Amino acid sequence: MSEQTQRRLLSGLAIALSLVLTRPINRFIEQIPDRRGIGDDLTEAALKGLVRAVSIFAASAIVRQLAGSRR
């Protein structure tokens, strides 16, 4: 598998995983009262950042396994 194909696959998988993992986070955030404080904003930012990092890590692991099995 070429480097370019791996990068494209990584990007696509990371986006898809991020969308799937973000849904429960968005439901959780919707339950926070309308009067939000700085703590709520920090919690939201931390959760969204964590979801993106996990998505990229998981996509990278999947692409590495796929690329390794094709060699």
N, C-alpha and C positions, 0 to 999 in steps of 0.2 A: 504494500500500500504506500503510495507516495506521500511525501510530507504535506503537500497541498491538500490531498484528500483527507489526511488525518486532521489537519487544521479545520477544514470545513465540517467534518463530522463532529469534531470537538465543539465547535461553535453551535451547531444545530442541537446537539444533545444537551449542552449546557443551558441553552435557551428553553428547550422543552422541559428539562428537569426543574428549572427555576420556576416556570409557569405552574407546573404541577405542585411543587412544594410551597408556592406562595399562597395558594388558595386557602389552606387552613390558617395561615398567618393573617391573611386579610379578614377572615371570619373572626379571629381573636381580637383584632384591632377594632373591628366594628362594634364589639361589645364594650369598649372603653367609653365612658360617659362623654357627652359633648364638651364639657368643660375639661379640657386636657391641660396638663401641666408639662413642664420641661421633662420630668421623669418619664411621662408617657411617650413623649417624642423621642427620647433617648432609647427607650425600650423598643419602639417601632424601628428605629434606625439599626439598632443592634440585631434584631431578629431578621430584618431584611438582608443585612450584610452577611449574617451567618448562613442564610438560605442560599445566597449567591455563591458563597465560598464552597459550601457543600455540593452545590450543583456542578461547579467547575471541577472539583476534586473527583466526584463520581463519574462525570463525563470523561475526564482524563484517564481514569482507571479503565473504563469500558473501552476507550479507543486504544489504549496500550495493549489490552488483552486481544482485541480484534486484530491489531497490527501484528502482534506476536504470533498469532495462530495462522497468519497468512504467509509467514516467512518460510 
